Amino acid sequence: MGTHEVSRQRHALLAALLFVAVTGSAHAQADRFEALAGLPFEQNRPTPETAKTLMEELDFQQATQAYLWAMPLINTLGMKFGSEEVFGAGYNVLPVWKERLDTKTLVTTPNSDVLYAMSYVDMGETGPIVFEAPPNLQGILLDFWQRPIPVDGGKFFGDVGLPGPDAGKGGKFLVLPPGYEGDVPDGYYVYRSGTNNLFIFLRAFYQDPDDLTPAVALMEQAKIYPLNLPNSERKPMKFPNASGVPANMLPRSDATAFDQLKWLADSEGENLASADGLGLLANVGIVAGRPIEPDVKQQAILDAAAKTAYKMSRVIGMKAEIGGRDLRVWKDRQWVNPINNVSAPGPEKTMDLAWRYSAGRVGARMVPDRPGLLFNRVH
């Protein structure tokens, strides 16, 4: 038998084995669903074993759905806790990637052609926050859903710098927590946040990649402090260098994600979401002001659900087609756009990635087409 024939038979055998494995897996999955559907009831009442199995399945499914629903929050929380674990916490702590962002920092949607700085502030503790920006600094002020915070006047949303109300001239930006009814002083660009927790995301541009000093100096002119705190009591700004420092700022893909969501629920209360959203969290025991104490079995379910949901989000994010619509920019490549306003893209089409708001919310044109997709504003 010739070498070519042996190779052909080997490939045929591998293909057959793969087919058996795939179809076997599909049959096993179908059998699992059938097993759940066929669990015994007596006189239309579950047996104790049936009730236990179905309740554990329900716990798993509800936790999985809660994770997927909360993915934007989980992403921001991963950034906050990952950063603060390494660089410290506080309204005055602004880590700056002074030698640009590198592979030591694990974070979603990074670039290496700008300098970044990121900070996290809980206005439930500080009250209204002032952010002072020098000229030519660019950034965005976001709530913890990573929604750009609307600016009084209705023309701007989140942006600081050239695309913001200051038009790149810098100034004082006042961020107010949800439901704020106090006095609003003059001399500020006023942003009204949907959450107590604030994500400050900044970028500085450089002219020469071999000399980042001017961009770093620009970033270190930024100031963050509570509005109602006298100047003498404000903490001095800290600008730790985040470049080259290992930091995991990715969304957590285990039960830690639910611990972080519990922290946020306690911090936000009803600000966090609608009653429906809060109900999704309540299904997994996350209720503001109420201790969450899962037993060993429940903890294992939460951990498995987070791992599964995270993988589901990755599967969704890598799909090139949704509902029969091809999301690829070019048919012969794998670049995809999951955003409605470029869902029929092409090489000649302008890709308008601007945020649009209607009645105080993100316009439907900017809603991702993919349920469960980790969606981050283009940085």
Secondary structure, 3 states (H helix, E strand, C coil): CCHHHHHHHHHHHHHHHHHHHHHHHHHHHHHHHHHHHCCCEECCEECHHHHHHHHHHHHHHHHHHHHHHCHHHHHHHHHHHHHHHHHCCCCCECCECCCCCCCCEECCCCCCCCEEEEEEEEHHHHCCEEEEECCCCEEEEEECCCCECEECCCCCECEECCCCCCCCCCEEEEEECCCCCCCCCCCCEEEECCCCEEEEEEEECCCECCECHHHHHHHCCCEEEECCCCHHHCCCCECCECCCCCEECCCCCCCHHHHHHHHHHHHHHHHCCCHHHHHHHHCCCCECCECCCCCHHHHHHHHHHHHHHHHHHHHHHCCCEECCEECECCCCCCCECCEHHHCCCCCCCCCCCCCCEECCEECHHHCECCCCCCCCCCC
